[in-house]
Each structure stands twice: as structure tokens, then as C-alpha cells.
Amino acid sequence: YQGAMCEQKIDPCASGPCHNNASCSPQGAGLGFSCTCPAGFTGPTCAQLVDFCALNPCAHGICRSVGTSYRCLCVP
């Protein structure tokens, strides 16, 4: 809370802490918040791209990151 009489509740989402069009939700009684990330983004504030290729999704090919997704380049 803030204000001369502590009458104004502080909104932890007012500063826009979540990135990449993620939605922000206040958490708990303090200044906590959580971000719900859109597809392809991760991290506490959704600022990091998901590395799909780190999971080795391509059975017989090479993985290439493409924007917020991936593509498999198949071996002959």
C-alpha cells in the first residue's frame, strides 16, 4: 500500500513486468506477480524464447529454430 494514509493498493502489474504480450496476475498480499507466457516464450517475465531444439525433437534430422517454433531438416 502507499499514500499518506496507506489507502492506495499498489498494483505489481501496473509497470508491465511481463514481456512478449504475456498476461500479468498479482500474487499474494505483497508486490508479487506471475506471468502467463504465450506460446514460444518462457521465464519469470516471458522474456526468453523457448529452445525447442534442446529437447532433440527431430528423430532423424537436424533441428532449426524458426521464430517461436522449430523445423526438422530430415536426413536423406
C-alpha positions as CSV (number, residue, x, y, z in Angstrom):
1,Y,0.0,0.0,0.0
2,Q,1.0,3.6,-0.5
3,G,-0.3,7.1,0.1
4,A,-0.5,9.4,3.1
5,M,-3.0,7.1,4.9
6,C,-1.8,3.9,3.2
7,E,-5.1,3.9,1.3
8,Q,-3.9,3.1,-2.2
9,K,-3.1,-0.6,-3.0
10,I,-0.1,-1.0,-5.2
11,D,-0.6,-3.0,-8.4
12,P,2.5,-5.0,-9.2
13,C,1.4,-5.4,-12.8
14,A,1.0,-1.7,-13.4
15,S,4.6,-1.3,-14.5
16,G,4.2,-4.0,-17.2
17,P,6.7,-6.5,-15.9
18,C,5.7,-9.3,-18.3
19,H,7.1,-9.3,-21.9
20,N,6.0,-10.5,-25.3
21,N,2.3,-9.9,-24.7
22,A,2.2,-12.1,-21.6
23,S,-0.6,-11.6,-19.1
24,C,0.3,-10.5,-15.6
25,S,-1.6,-11.6,-12.4
26,P,-0.9,-10.2,-8.9
27,Q,0.1,-12.9,-6.5
28,G,-0.1,-12.9,-2.7
29,A,-0.6,-9.9,-0.5
30,G,2.7,-8.1,-1.4
31,L,4.2,-7.0,-4.6
32,G,4.4,-10.5,-6.1
33,F,3.1,-11.2,-9.6
34,S,3.2,-14.1,-12.1
35,C,3.3,-14.0,-15.9
36,T,1.4,-16.4,-18.2
37,C,3.6,-16.7,-21.3
38,P,2.3,-17.0,-24.8
39,A,3.5,-20.0,-26.9
40,G,7.2,-19.9,-27.6
41,F,8.3,-17.8,-24.6
42,T,9.4,-18.8,-21.1
43,G,11.0,-17.4,-17.9
44,P,9.6,-15.5,-15.0
45,T,8.8,-12.5,-17.2
46,C,8.4,-14.3,-20.5
47,A,11.5,-12.6,-21.9
48,Q,13.2,-15.8,-23.2
49,L,12.5,-17.8,-26.3
50,V,11.8,-21.5,-25.7
51,D,14.7,-23.6,-27.1
52,F,12.7,-26.3,-28.7
53,C,15.8,-27.8,-30.3
54,A,17.3,-28.5,-26.8
55,L,14.7,-31.3,-26.5
56,N,16.0,-33.0,-29.6
57,P,12.5,-33.3,-31.3
58,C,13.8,-34.5,-34.7
59,A,14.2,-38.3,-34.8
60,H,16.3,-38.4,-38.0
61,G,17.3,-34.9,-38.8
62,I,18.7,-31.5,-37.7
63,C,16.6,-29.1,-35.7
64,R,16.5,-25.5,-36.6
65,S,14.8,-22.8,-34.6
66,V,12.2,-20.8,-36.6
67,G,10.8,-17.8,-34.7
68,T,8.8,-19.2,-31.8
69,S,8.9,-22.8,-33.1
70,Y,11.2,-25.2,-34.8
71,R,11.6,-27.2,-38.1
72,C,13.3,-30.5,-38.7
73,L,15.6,-30.9,-41.7
74,C,15.4,-34.6,-42.5
75,V,18.5,-36.6,-43.4
76,P,18.2,-38.3,-46.8
